[in-house]
Amino acid sequence: MRTARKYLGTEIYRSTVAVLVALVGLFTFFALIDELDSISDKFPLLSLLYLQVLQLPTRLYDLLPIGLLIGAVLALASLAQRNELVILRVSGVSSISLLLMLWTITIPLMLGAFVLSEFVTPRAELMTSEASLKYLGKASGGQMNSGHWFREPDDNGNIRTINIAQLRDQGSVQDIRIITYNVDESRFISLDHAKTGHFSQNTLTLTDVVHITSLIDAKSALADPNKPVADVARRTVLPTLELKTTLTPNRLLAGQMQPDRMSTVSLLDYISYLEENKLQTNRQVVALWRKLSYPFTLLVMITIAAPIGFMQTRKGGVGGKVFLGILLGVAFYMINQLALNVGMLKNLPPWFTALMPNTIAMLIAMLALYFMEARRTPRMQRAPLSGKAVT
């Protein structure tokens, strides 16, 4: 069994690596062609190539499940075509035993996926966002026309809304506005407008600041139209201003990154920040569950590949099996994304949204293996169950 498992592992690893190299290279080539129009004096070709290299771990992370599915189908179909799987079956190895061997083979890939998910991909995404800010003036995530928006409480219990027009690398920002107001009294307190700013740990340093402070209560002023008009605000120009903040450079970039690109520690930190400021966390919590279920996805892929590879076909059936594996991989990806969107719209439990596609796919693959094993069981062994003898 150990020799057979080692041989199967070698074949699957070799095919999976070949498929992943082809897929990552193909997607990188298409992305490179798509970004050629953005080349300029400030963004030369070398900078574009540097960004594409930084995105390789992310593409590998996205394509690993499909690459494993196609690679496993290719390896198992090749073994079946050479009748090597038949030899294993004749020697007494059942489909369940083969499946357990495949699961054991997947364990190193699951460990590698964990390292890729928690350390390599998040670091590469941070470097990509910082490089995009440096060369293109924007991060890899989405941004509204009005800029980036954050919310947090200040030391006095008021609410502070922060609007940043442009994010730069190393925690630097440009054209920043801070609106402070009292929620309980529905009262505007102050507005700070700075040309530049810098975020460090728990400190925001603003430069060239225009500080506008409210001097009246808007409700009481509007309640009596005959009341004499007084000064409503005071404007002060400050060279620098320091504010305590819960935002950090990593949290700034986390607001622009896709949640499933973050490490578990960073994602939990950002979820804590959102919960403290009473902001929606559904998308981030779903991403956390998806990250936790990512190794299980690899088990699902190898399980789906098993019945496809075990099918006995005529000579030349390898291409058909690979094509079927590609179709199933694309279908699984589409269903996974559909479940994510439906779960977000219907406010389904995050664990259900993340685990439902994997669980359904695993059950279908296990049922397919069961029926294949039942068909291959000799009729003589099934005859006592029906009470009829076979002659």
C-alpha contacts under 8 A as a table, 3 or more apart, distances in Angstrom:
res1	aa1	res2	aa2	distance
1	M	4	A	5.05
1	M	5	R	5.97
2	R	5	R	5.05
2	R	6	K	6.07
3	T	6	K	5.14
3	T	7	Y	6.14
4	A	7	Y	5.09
4	A	8	L	6.09
5	R	8	L	5.12
5	R	9	G	5.98
5	R	101	M	5.96
5	R	102	L	7.84
5	R	105	I	7.38
6	K	9	G	5.06
6	K	10	T	6.16
7	Y	10	T	5.20
7	Y	11	E	6.38
8	L	11	E	5.23
8	L	12	I	6.15
8	L	102	L	7.90
9	G	12	I	5.15
9	G	13	Y	5.90
9	G	102	L	7.73
9	G	105	I	5.60
10	T	13	Y	5.27
10	T	14	R	6.06
11	E	14	R	5.27
11	E	15	S	6.22
11	E	75	A	5.73
12	I	15	S	5.22
12	I	16	T	5.94
12	I	71	G	6.20
12	I	72	A	5.25
12	I	75	A	5.39
12	I	76	L	7.64
13	Y	16	T	5.10
13	Y	17	V	6.04
13	Y	71	G	7.68
14	R	17	V	5.34
14	R	18	A	6.30
14	R	71	G	7.97
15	S	18	A	5.16
15	S	19	V	6.18
15	S	71	G	4.65
15	S	72	A	6.92
15	S	74	L	6.72
15	S	75	A	6.06
16	T	19	V	5.11
16	T	20	L	6.05
16	T	67	G	5.87
16	T	68	L	5.33
16	T	70	I	7.17
16	T	71	G	4.05
16	T	72	A	6.64
17	V	20	L	5.13
17	V	21	V	6.08
17	V	67	G	7.96
17	V	71	G	7.62
18	A	21	V	5.26
18	A	22	A	6.30
18	A	71	G	7.69
19	V	22	A	5.14
19	V	23	L	6.11
19	V	67	G	5.73
19	V	70	I	7.14
19	V	71	G	6.01
20	L	23	L	5.04
20	L	24	V	5.84
20	L	60	L	7.31
20	L	63	L	7.08
20	L	64	L	6.93
20	L	67	G	5.32
20	L	68	L	7.98
21	V	24	V	5.36
21	V	25	G	5.87
22	A	25	G	5.22
22	A	26	L	6.02
23	L	26	L	5.08
23	L	27	F	6.16
23	L	63	L	7.39
23	L	67	G	7.61
24	V	27	F	5.26
24	V	28	T	5.97
24	V	56	L	7.29
24	V	59	R	6.31
24	V	60	L	6.43
24	V	63	L	7.42
25	G	28	T	5.11
25	G	29	F	6.06
26	L	29	F	5.16
26	L	30	F	6.35
27	F	30	F	5.18
27	F	31	A	6.14
27	F	59	R	7.86
28	T	31	A	5.06
28	T	32	L	6.01
28	T	52	Q	6.88
28	T	56	L	7.62
29	F	32	L	5.06
29	F	33	I	6.23
30	F	33	I	5.16
30	F	34	D	6.16
31	A	34	D	5.00
31	A	35	E	6.28
31	A	52	Q	7.87
32	L	35	E	5.27
32	L	36	L	6.33
32	L	48	L	7.73
32	L	49	L	7.77
32	L	52	Q	7.12
33	I	36	L	5.40
34	D	37	D	7.14
35	E	38	S	5.57
35	E	39	I	7.48
35	E	48	L	7.69
36	L	39	I	5.69
38	S	43	F	7.30
39	I	42	K	7.88
39	I	43	F	5.29
39	I	44	P	5.43
39	I	45	L	6.26
39	I	48	L	7.49
40	S	43	F	4.87
40	S	44	P	5.61
41	D	44	P	5.83
42	K	135	Y	6.66
43	F	47	S	6.02
43	F	48	L	7.05
43	F	135	Y	5.84
43	F	136	L	7.19
44	P	47	S	5.43
44	P	48	L	6.58
45	L	48	L	5.02
45	L	49	L	6.23
46	L	49	L	5.05
46	L	50	Y	6.10
47	S	50	Y	4.94
47	S	51	L	6.29
47	S	135	Y	7.64
48	L	51	L	5.18
48	L	52	Q	6.31
49	L	52	Q	5.04
49	L	53	V	6.20
50	Y	53	V	5.18
50	Y	54	L	6.35
51	L	54	L	5.10
51	L	55	Q	6.40
51	L	128	T	6.20
51	L	131	A	7.13
51	L	132	S	7.67
52	Q	55	Q	5.12
52	Q	56	L	6.62
53	V	56	L	5.35
54	L	57	P	6.98
54	L	124	A	5.61
54	L	125	E	7.43
54	L	127	M	7.14
54	L	128	T	5.94
55	Q	58	T	5.31
55	Q	59	R	6.34
55	Q	124	A	6.75
55	Q	125	E	7.18
55	Q	128	T	6.97
56	L	59	R	5.15
56	L	60	L	6.13
57	P	60	L	4.99
57	P	61	Y	6.08
57	P	116	L	7.40
57	P	120	V	6.73
57	P	121	T	5.44
57	P	124	A	6.85
58	T	61	Y	4.99
58	T	62	D	6.28
58	T	121	T	5.48
58	T	124	A	7.46
58	T	125	E	7.39
58	T	261	R	7.65
59	R	62	D	5.08
59	R	63	L	6.04
60	L	63	L	5.17
60	L	64	L	5.70
61	Y	64	L	5.53
61	Y	113	A	7.40
61	Y	116	L	6.89
61	Y	117	S	7.01
61	Y	121	T	7.33
62	D	65	P	7.31
63	L	66	I	5.49
63	L	67	G	5.78
64	L	67	G	4.95
64	L	68	L	5.94
65	P	68	L	5.15
65	P	69	L	6.26
65	P	297	T	6.82
65	P	298	L	5.57
65	P	301	M	6.32
66	I	69	L	5.02
66	I	70	I	6.22
66	I	301	M	7.34
66	I	326	I	7.68
66	I	329	G	5.48
66	I	330	V	7.81
67	G	70	I	5.28
67	G	71	G	5.86
68	L	71	G	5.05
68	L	72	A	5.82
68	L	298	L	7.32
68	L	301	M	6.75
68	L	302	I	6.98
69	L	72	A	5.30
69	L	73	V	6.15
69	L	301	M	5.09
69	L	302	I	5.92
69	L	304	I	7.35
69	L	305	A	5.78
69	L	325	G	6.60
69	L	326	I	7.92
69	L	329	G	6.94
70	I	73	V	5.15
70	I	74	L	6.05
70	I	305	A	7.63
70	I	322	V	6.25
70	I	325	G	5.61
70	I	326	I	6.27
70	I	329	G	7.83
71	G	74	L	5.06
71	G	75	A	6.13
72	A	75	A	5.12
72	A	76	L	5.98
72	A	302	I	6.63
72	A	305	A	6.02
72	A	306	A	7.88
72	A	309	G	7.78
73	V	76	L	5.23
73	V	77	A	5.78
73	V	305	A	5.14
73	V	306	A	7.27
73	V	308	I	6.58
73	V	309	G	5.26
73	V	321	K	6.77
73	V	322	V	6.05
73	V	325	G	6.49
74	L	77	A	5.22
74	L	78	S	6.11
74	L	309	G	7.56
74	L	318	V	6.92
74	L	321	K	7.46
74	L	322	V	5.87
75	A	78	S	5.21
75	A	79	L	6.30
75	A	309	G	7.85
76	L	79	L	5.04
76	L	80	A	6.10
76	L	85	L	7.98
76	L	306	A	7.59
76	L	309	G	4.66
76	L	310	F	6.90
77	A	80	A	4.99
77	A	81	Q	6.07
77	A	308	I	7.73
77	A	309	G	4.68
77	A	310	F	7.15
77	A	317	G	7.81
77	A	318	V	5.42
77	A	321	K	6.87
78	S	81	Q	5.07
78	S	82	R	6.33
78	S	318	V	6.46
79	L	82	R	5.18
79	L	83	N	6.25
79	L	84	E	5.22
79	L	85	L	5.90
80	A	83	N	4.88
80	A	84	E	5.83
80	A	85	L	5.16
80	A	86	V	6.90
80	A	309	G	7.02
80	A	310	F	6.71
80	A	311	M	7.78
80	A	312	Q	6.81
81	Q	84	E	7.63
81	Q	312	Q	7.91
81	Q	313	T	7.71
81	Q	314	R	7.95
81	Q	315	K	6.60
81	Q	316	G	7.80
81	Q	317	G	7.70
81	Q	318	V	7.34
82	R	85	L	7.91
83	N	86	V	5.05
83	N	87	I	6.46
84	E	87	I	5.09
84	E	88	L	6.51
85	L	88	L	5.03
85	L	89	R	6.25
85	L	310	F	7.49
86	V	89	R	5.01
86	V	90	V	6.09
87	I	90	V	5.12
87	I	91	S	6.17
88	L	91	S	5.13
88	L	92	G	6.76
88	L	93	V	5.67
89	R	92	G	5.35
89	R	93	V	4.85
89	R	94	S	6.10
89	R	95	S	7.89
90	V	93	V	7.15
93	V	97	S	5.99
93	V	98	L	6.77
94	S	97	S	5.16
94	S	98	L	6.31
94	S	373	E	7.85
95	S	98	L	5.01
95	S	99	L	6.09
95	S	369	L	7.06
95	S	373	E	6.50
96	I	99	L	4.93
96	I	100	L	6.19
96	I	369	L	7.92
97	S	100	L	5.08
97	S	101	M	6.26
98	L	101	M	4.99
98	L	102	L	6.26
99	L	102	L	4.96
99	L	103	W	6.23
99	L	303	T	7.06
99	L	306	A	6.83
100	L	103	W	5.02
100	L	104	T	6.22
101	M	104	T	5.09
101	M	105	I	6.22
102	L	105	I	4.97
102	L	106	T	6.27
102	L	302	I	6.84
102	L	303	T	7.87
103	W	106	T	5.03
103	W	107	I	6.66
103	W	299	L	6.44
103	W	302	I	7.23
103	W	303	T	7.88
104	T	107	I	5.44
105	I	108	P	6.74
105	I	109	L	7.76
106	T	109	L	5.18
106	T	110	M	6.23
106	T	298	L	7.22
106	T	299	L	6.77
106	T	302	I	7.49
107	I	110	M	4.99
107	I	111	L	6.35
108	P	111	L	5.09
108	P	112	G	6.19
109	L	112	G	4.97
109	L	113	A	5.99
109	L	298	L	7.92
110	M	113	A	4.92
110	M	114	F	6.18
110	M	295	P	5.14
110	M	298	L	6.89
111	L	114	F	5.06
111	L	115	V	6.45
111	L	295	P	7.96
112	G	115	V	5.17
112	G	116	L	6.10
113	A	116	L	4.91
113	A	117	S	5.88
113	A	294	Y	7.97
113	A	295	P	6.76
114	F	117	S	5.05
114	F	118	E	5.97
114	F	295	P	7.13
115	V	118	E	5.38
115	V	119	F	5.60
115	V	120	V	6.68
116	L	119	F	5.75
116	L	120	V	4.81
116	L	121	T	5.69
117	S	120	V	6.49
117	S	121	T	5.62
117	S	122	P	7.07
117	S	261	R	7.71
117	S	263	S	6.72
117	S	291	K	7.66
118	E	121	T	6.85
118	E	122	P	6.54
118	E	262	M	7.57
118	E	263	S	4.71
118	E	264	T	6.56
119	F	122	P	5.87
119	F	123	R	6.24
119	F	263	S	6.85
120	V	123	R	5.42
120	V	124	A	6.10
121	T	124	A	5.03
121	T	125	E	6.01
121	T	261	R	6.64
121	T	262	M	7.64
122	P	125	E	5.04
122	P	126	L	6.22
122	P	261	R	5.73
122	P	262	M	4.95
122	P	263	S	5.60
123	R	126	L	5.17
123	R	127	M	6.24
124	A	127	M	5.08
124	A	128	T	6.00
125	E	128	T	4.91
125	E	129	S	6.09
125	E	257	M	7.77
125	E	261	R	6.90
125	E	262	M	7.85
126	L	129	S	5.13
126	L	130	E	6.16
126	L	253	L	7.33
127	M	130	E	5.12
127	M	131	A	5.99
128	T	131	A	5.08
128	T	132	S	5.99
128	T	139	A	7.98
128	T	140	S	7.27
129	S	132	S	5.05
129	S	133	L	6.14
129	S	138	K	7.82
129	S	139	A	4.79
129	S	140	S	5.44
129	S	253	L	7.17
129	S	257	M	7.93
130	E	133	L	5.07
130	E	134	K	6.18
130	E	139	A	7.00
130	E	168	R	7.37
130	E	169	D	5.04
130	E	170	Q	7.44
131	A	134	K	4.97
131	A	135	Y	6.07
131	A	136	L	7.97
131	A	169	D	7.48
132	S	135	Y	5.29
132	S	136	L	5.16
132	S	137	G	6.36
132	S	138	K	5.76
132	S	139	A	5.34
132	S	140	S	6.61
133	L	136	L	5.54
133	L	137	G	4.24
133	L	138	K	4.58
133	L	139	A	5.28
133	L	167	L	6.70
133	L	168	R	5.30
133	L	169	D	5.87
134	K	137	G	5.79
134	K	138	K	7.87
134	K	168	R	6.46
134	K	169	D	6.09
136	L	139	A	7.98
137	G	166	Q	7.22
137	G	167	L	7.25
137	G	168	R	6.86
138	K	166	Q	7.32
138	K	167	L	6.84
138	K	168	R	7.82
139	A	142	G	7.63
139	A	167	L	7.66
139	A	253	L	7.67
139	A	256	Q	6.64
139	A	257	M	7.97
140	S	256	Q	6.96
140	S	257	M	6.74
141	G	256	Q	4.41
141	G	257	M	5.04
141	G	258	Q	6.68
142	G	256	Q	6.02
142	G	257	M	7.97
143	Q	147	G	6.12
143	Q	148	H	6.33
143	Q	256	Q	7.36
144	M	147	G	5.27
144	M	148	H	6.72
146	S	163	N	7.97
146	S	165	A	6.75
147	G	163	N	6.54
147	G	164	I	5.57
147	G	165	A	4.38
147	G	166	Q	6.67
148	H	163	N	5.63
148	H	164	I	5.04
148	H	165	A	6.28
148	H	166	Q	7.57
149	W	161	T	7.21
149	W	162	I	5.70
149	W	163	N	4.72
149	W	164	I	6.51
150	F	161	T	5.88
150	F	162	I	5.05
150	F	163	N	6.58
151	R	159	I	7.22
151	R	160	R	5.75
151	R	161	T	4.54
151	R	162	I	6.04
151	R	277	N	6.57
152	E	159	I	5.96
152	E	160	R	5.33
152	E	161	T	6.62
152	E	245	T	7.76
152	E	246	T	7.25
152	E	276	E	7.99
152	E	277	N	5.51
153	P	156	N	7.93
153	P	157	G	5.96
153	P	158	N	5.59
153	P	159	I	4.47
153	P	160	R	5.58
153	P	277	N	7.13
154	D	157	G	5.63
154	D	158	N	5.55
154	D	159	I	6.21
154	D	160	R	6.36
154	D	244	K	7.57
154	D	245	T	7.43
155	D	158	N	7.42
155	D	244	K	7.91
157	G	182	N	7.88
158	N	180	T	6.70
158	N	181	Y	5.84
158	N	182	N	4.95
158	N	183	V	6.89
159	I	180	T	5.72
159	I	181	Y	5.56
159	I	182	N	6.24
159	I	183	V	6.88
160	R	178	I	6.60
160	R	179	I	5.67
160	R	180	T	4.48
160	R	181	Y	6.66
161	T	178	I	5.69
161	T	179	I	5.14
161	T	180	T	6.42
162	I	176	I	7.23
162	I	177	R	5.88
162	I	178	I	4.60
162	I	179	I	6.52
163	N	176	I	5.70
163	N	177	R	5.09
163	N	178	I	6.33
164	I	167	L	6.98
164	I	173	V	6.84
164	I	174	Q	6.70
164	I	175	D	6.13
164	I	176	I	4.51
164	I	177	R	6.51
165	A	173	V	7.77
165	A	174	Q	6.21
165	A	175	D	5.37
165	A	176	I	6.21
166	Q	173	V	5.78
166	Q	174	Q	5.20
166	Q	175	D	6.76
167	L	171	G	7.59
167	L	172	S	6.45
167	L	173	V	4.67
167	L	174	Q	6.57
168	R	171	G	6.44
168	R	172	S	4.91
168	R	173	V	5.33
168	R	174	Q	7.54
169	D	172	S	5.85
170	Q	249	P	6.82
171	G	198	H	5.61
171	G	199	F	4.98
171	G	200	S	6.80
171	G	248	T	7.47
171	G	249	P	4.61
171	G	252	L	7.71
172	S	196	T	7.48
172	S	197	G	5.88
172	S	198	H	4.42
172	S	199	F	6.35
173	V	176	I	7.10
173	V	196	T	5.73
173	V	197	G	5.15
173	V	198	H	6.02
173	V	199	F	7.92
174	Q	194	A	7.70
174	Q	195	K	5.66
174	Q	196	T	4.35
174	Q	197	G	6.24
175	D	193	H	7.27
175	D	194	A	5.86
175	D	195	K	4.58
175	D	196	T	5.82
176	I	193	H	5.84
176	I	194	A	5.37
176	I	195	K	6.46
176	I	196	T	6.78
176	I	197	G	7.23
177	R	191	L	7.07
177	R	192	D	5.58
177	R	193	H	4.56
177	R	194	A	6.56
178	I	191	L	5.66
178	I	192	D	5.02
178	I	193	H	6.57
179	I	189	I	7.84
179	I	190	S	6.06
179	I	191	L	4.72
179	I	192	D	6.64
180	T	188	F	6.57
180	T	189	I	5.50
180	T	190	S	5.27
180	T	191	L	6.41
181	Y	186	S	7.20
181	Y	187	R	5.66
181	Y	188	F	4.41
181	Y	189	I	4.94
181	Y	190	S	7.00
182	N	185	E	5.64
182	N	186	S	5.56
182	N	187	R	5.10
182	N	188	F	6.40
182	N	189	I	6.98
183	V	186	S	4.86
183	V	187	R	6.85
184	D	187	R	7.95
187	R	217	D	6.77
187	R	218	A	7.11
188	F	214	S	6.77
189	I	213	T	6.07
189	I	214	S	5.35
190	S	211	H	7.23
190	S	212	I	5.51
190	S	213	T	4.38
190	S	214	S	5.87
191	L	211	H	5.97
191	L	212	I	5.11
191	L	213	T	6.58
192	D	209	V	6.55
192	D	210	V	5.69
192	D	211	H	4.63
192	D	212	I	6.33
193	H	209	V	5.55
193	H	210	V	5.16
193	H	211	H	6.64
194	A	197	G	7.01
194	A	206	L	6.03
194	A	207	T	5.93
194	A	208	D	5.47
194	A	209	V	4.35
194	A	210	V	6.38
195	K	206	L	7.79
195	K	207	T	6.49
195	K	208	D	5.90
195	K	209	V	7.01
196	T	206	L	6.08
196	T	207	T	5.62
196	T	208	D	7.28
197	G	204	L	6.86
197	G	205	T	5.45
197	G	206	L	4.31
197	G	207	T	6.04
198	H	204	L	5.77
198	H	205	T	5.27
198	H	206	L	6.66
199	F	202	N	7.66
199	F	203	T	6.00
199	F	204	L	4.71
199	F	205	T	6.57
199	F	247	L	7.39
199	F	248	T	6.01
199	F	249	P	6.05
200	S	203	T	5.32
200	S	204	L	6.45
200	S	248	T	6.01
200	S	249	P	6.72
201	Q	247	L	7.71
201	Q	248	T	5.69
201	Q	249	P	7.95
202	N	244	K	5.61
202	N	245	T	4.87
202	N	246	T	5.41
202	N	247	L	6.47
202	N	248	T	6.59
203	T	242	E	6.77
203	T	243	L	5.78
203	T	244	K	4.74
203	T	245	T	5.47
203	T	246	T	7.89
204	L	242	E	5.64
204	L	243	L	5.14
204	L	244	K	6.25
204	L	245	T	6.37
205	T	240	T	6.97
205	T	241	L	5.82
205	T	242	E	4.56
205	T	243	L	6.56
206	L	209	V	6.53
206	L	240	T	5.39
206	L	241	L	5.03
206	L	242	E	6.24
207	T	238	L	7.66
207	T	239	P	5.57
207	T	240	T	4.39
207	T	241	L	6.54
208	D	237	V	7.33
208	D	238	L	6.12
208	D	239	P	4.77
208	D	240	T	6.12
209	V	237	V	5.78
209	V	238	L	5.01
209	V	239	P	6.07
209	V	240	T	6.36
209	V	241	L	7.01
210	V	235	R	6.98
210	V	236	T	5.85
210	V	237	V	4.67
210	V	238	L	6.32
211	H	235	R	5.77
211	H	236	T	5.01
211	H	237	V	6.12
211	H	238	L	7.22
212	I	233	A	6.49
212	I	234	R	5.56
212	I	235	R	4.52
212	I	236	T	6.31
213	T	233	A	5.40
213	T	234	R	5.24
213	T	235	R	6.65
214	S	217	D	7.87
214	S	232	V	6.04
214	S	233	A	4.42
214	S	234	R	6.62
215	L	231	D	6.89
215	L	232	V	5.09
215	L	233	A	5.00
215	L	234	R	6.98
216	I	221	A	7.17
216	I	231	D	7.83
216	I	232	V	5.55
216	I	233	A	7.45
217	D	220	S	5.60
217	D	221	A	6.17
218	A	221	A	5.10
218	A	222	L	6.08
219	K	222	L	5.37
219	K	223	A	6.07
220	S	223	A	5.04
220	S	224	D	6.93
221	A	224	D	6.10
221	A	225	P	7.41
221	A	227	K	7.35
222	L	225	P	6.09
224	D	227	K	5.57
231	D	234	R	7.68
238	L	241	L	6.88
245	T	248	T	7.97
246	T	273	Y	7.83
247	L	251	R	5.92
247	L	252	L	6.80
248	T	251	R	5.11
248	T	252	L	6.24
249	P	252	L	5.07
249	P	253	L	6.44
250	N	253	L	5.21
250	N	254	A	5.94
251	R	254	A	4.69
251	R	255	G	6.24
251	R	270	Y	6.57
252	L	255	G	5.45
252	L	256	Q	7.15
253	L	256	Q	5.23
253	L	257	M	6.18
254	A	257	M	5.02
254	A	258	Q	7.64
254	A	259	P	7.52
254	A	262	M	7.54
254	A	270	Y	7.15
257	M	261	R	6.87
257	M	262	M	7.50
258	Q	261	R	5.49
258	Q	262	M	7.27
259	P	262	M	5.58
259	P	267	L	6.81
259	P	283	R	7.57
259	P	284	Q	5.65
259	P	287	A	5.77
259	P	288	L	7.73
260	D	263	S	7.82
260	D	284	Q	7.85
260	D	287	A	5.05
260	D	288	L	6.94
260	D	290	R	7.45
260	D	291	K	6.51
262	M	266	S	6.12
262	M	267	L	5.83
263	S	266	S	5.25
263	S	267	L	5.96
264	T	267	L	5.00
264	T	268	L	6.04
264	T	288	L	6.82
264	T	291	K	7.64
265	V	268	L	5.22
265	V	269	D	6.21
266	S	269	D	4.99
266	S	270	Y	6.15
267	L	270	Y	5.10
267	L	271	I	6.09
267	L	284	Q	7.14
267	L	288	L	7.02
268	L	271	I	5.02
268	L	272	S	6.12
268	L	288	L	7.95
269	D	272	S	5.10
269	D	273	Y	6.32
270	Y	273	Y	4.96
270	Y	274	L	6.25
271	I	274	L	5.09
271	I	275	E	6.12
271	I	281	T	6.18
271	I	284	Q	6.58
271	I	285	V	7.39
272	S	275	E	5.14
272	S	276	E	6.09
273	Y	276	E	5.22
273	Y	277	N	6.41
274	L	277	N	5.24
274	L	278	K	6.06
274	L	279	L	4.94
274	L	280	Q	6.70
274	L	281	T	6.40
275	E	278	K	4.88
275	E	279	L	5.83
275	E	280	Q	7.36
275	E	281	T	6.98
276	E	279	L	7.75
280	Q	283	R	7.78
281	T	284	Q	5.29
281	T	285	V	6.04
282	N	285	V	5.20
282	N	286	V	6.17
282	N	344	M	7.28
282	N	347	N	7.95
282	N	350	P	7.24
283	R	286	V	5.27
283	R	287	A	6.24
283	R	344	M	7.12
284	Q	287	A	4.98
284	Q	288	L	6.18
285	V	288	L	4.96
285	V	289	W	6.39
285	V	350	P	6.34
286	V	289	W	5.16
286	V	290	R	6.18
286	V	350	P	4.67
286	V	351	W	6.91
286	V	353	T	7.08
286	V	354	A	6.36
287	A	290	R	4.96
287	A	291	K	6.14
287	A	354	A	7.88
288	L	291	K	5.14
288	L	292	L	6.30
289	W	292	L	5.05
289	W	293	S	6.15
289	W	350	P	6.76
289	W	351	W	5.89
289	W	354	A	5.83
289	W	355	L	7.85
290	R	293	S	5.03
290	R	294	Y	5.98
290	R	354	A	5.12
290	R	355	L	7.47
291	K	294	Y	5.09
292	L	295	P	7.23
293	S	296	F	5.15
293	S	297	T	6.41
293	S	354	A	7.27
293	S	355	L	6.89
294	Y	297	T	5.03
294	Y	298	L	6.97
295	P	298	L	5.37
295	P	299	L	6.93
296	F	299	L	5.12
296	F	300	V	6.38
296	F	358	N	7.65
297	T	300	V	4.93
297	T	301	M	6.24
297	T	358	N	6.25
298	L	301	M	5.04
298	L	302	I	6.32
299	L	302	I	5.27
299	L	303	T	6.10
300	V	303	T	5.04
300	V	304	I	6.15
300	V	358	N	6.44
300	V	361	A	6.75
300	V	362	M	5.39
301	M	304	I	5.13
301	M	305	A	6.24
302	I	305	A	5.01
302	I	306	A	6.31
303	T	306	A	5.20
303	T	307	P	7.54
303	T	362	M	6.81
303	T	365	A	6.03
303	T	366	M	7.30
304	I	307	P	6.45
304	I	308	I	7.11
304	I	361	A	7.50
304	I	362	M	7.23
304	I	365	A	5.10
305	A	308	I	5.30
305	A	309	G	5.99
305	A	325	G	7.04
306	A	309	G	5.25
306	A	310	F	6.01
306	A	365	A	7.94
306	A	369	L	7.61
307	P	310	F	5.04
307	P	311	M	6.22
307	P	365	A	7.07
307	P	368	A	6.38
307	P	369	L	5.56
307	P	372	M	7.56
308	I	311	M	5.56
308	I	321	K	6.40
308	I	324	L	7.97
308	I	325	G	7.52
309	G	321	K	7.09
313	T	317	G	5.72
314	R	317	G	5.85
315	K	318	V	7.99
316	G	319	G	6.89
317	G	320	G	5.30
317	G	321	K	6.42
318	V	321	K	5.20
318	V	322	V	6.23
319	G	322	V	5.13
319	G	323	F	6.11
320	G	323	F	5.06
320	G	324	L	6.13
321	K	324	L	5.00
321	K	325	G	6.12
322	V	325	G	4.94
322	V	326	I	6.23
323	F	326	I	5.08
323	F	327	L	6.29
324	L	327	L	5.08
324	L	328	L	6.18
325	G	328	L	5.11
325	G	329	G	6.06
326	I	329	G	5.05
326	I	330	V	6.19
327	L	330	V	5.24
327	L	331	A	6.03
328	L	331	A	4.95
328	L	332	F	5.96
329	G	332	F	5.13
329	G	333	Y	6.22
330	V	333	Y	5.10
330	V	334	M	6.22
331	A	334	M	5.14
331	A	335	I	6.10
332	F	335	I	5.14
332	F	336	N	5.98
332	F	357	P	7.68
332	F	361	A	7.92
333	Y	336	N	5.06
333	Y	337	Q	6.26
334	M	337	Q	5.18
334	M	338	L	6.05
335	I	338	L	4.91
335	I	339	A	6.00
335	I	357	P	6.94
336	N	339	A	5.17
336	N	340	L	6.29
336	N	357	P	5.83
337	Q	340	L	5.00
337	Q	341	N	6.31
338	L	341	N	5.19
338	L	342	V	6.05
339	A	342	V	5.13
339	A	343	G	5.85
339	A	353	T	6.08
339	A	354	A	7.89
339	A	356	M	7.91
339	A	357	P	7.19
340	L	343	G	5.16
340	L	344	M	6.22
340	L	353	T	5.95
340	L	354	A	7.15
341	N	344	M	5.13
341	N	345	L	6.22
342	V	345	L	5.11
342	V	346	K	5.94
343	G	346	K	5.25
343	G	347	N	5.57
343	G	348	L	4.82
343	G	349	P	7.45
343	G	350	P	7.46
343	G	353	T	5.49
344	M	347	N	5.18
344	M	348	L	6.74
345	L	348	L	7.95
348	L	352	F	6.94
348	L	353	T	6.58
349	P	352	F	5.32
349	P	353	T	6.38
350	P	353	T	5.10
350	P	354	A	6.17
351	W	354	A	5.22
351	W	355	L	5.94
352	F	355	L	5.34
352	F	356	M	5.49
353	T	356	M	5.79
353	T	357	P	7.79
354	A	357	P	7.19
354	A	358	N	7.89
355	L	358	N	5.46
355	L	359	T	6.02
356	M	359	T	5.17
356	M	360	I	6.12
357	P	360	I	5.28
357	P	361	A	6.08
358	N	361	A	5.18
358	N	362	M	6.04
359	T	362	M	5.11
359	T	363	L	6.21
360	I	363	L	5.18
360	I	364	I	6.25
361	A	364	I	5.19
361	A	365	A	6.18
362	M	365	A	5.18
362	M	366	M	6.12
363	L	366	M	5.11
363	L	367	L	6.12
364	I	367	L	5.12
364	I	368	A	6.19
365	A	368	A	5.07
365	A	369	L	6.30
366	M	369	L	5.09
366	M	370	Y	6.17
367	L	370	Y	4.94
367	L	371	F	6.24
368	A	371	F	5.32
368	A	372	M	6.17
369	L	372	M	5.08
369	L	373	E	6.13
370	Y	373	E	5.15
370	Y	374	A	6.15
371	F	374	A	4.91
371	F	375	R	6.16
372	M	375	R	5.22
372	M	376	R	6.38
373	E	376	R	5.18
373	E	377	T	6.27
374	A	377	T	5.21
375	R	378	P	7.98
377	T	381	Q	6.99
377	T	382	R	7.45
378	P	381	Q	5.54
378	P	382	R	6.86
379	R	382	R	5.09
379	R	383	A	6.04
379	R	390	V	7.47
380	M	383	A	5.24
380	M	384	P	7.84
380	M	389	A	7.69
380	M	390	V	6.20
381	Q	384	P	6.98
382	R	385	L	5.63
382	R	386	S	7.20
383	A	386	S	5.53
383	A	387	G	6.28
383	A	388	K	5.51
383	A	389	A	5.73
383	A	390	V	6.53
384	P	387	G	4.87
384	P	388	K	6.27
384	P	389	A	7.00
385	L	388	K	7.90
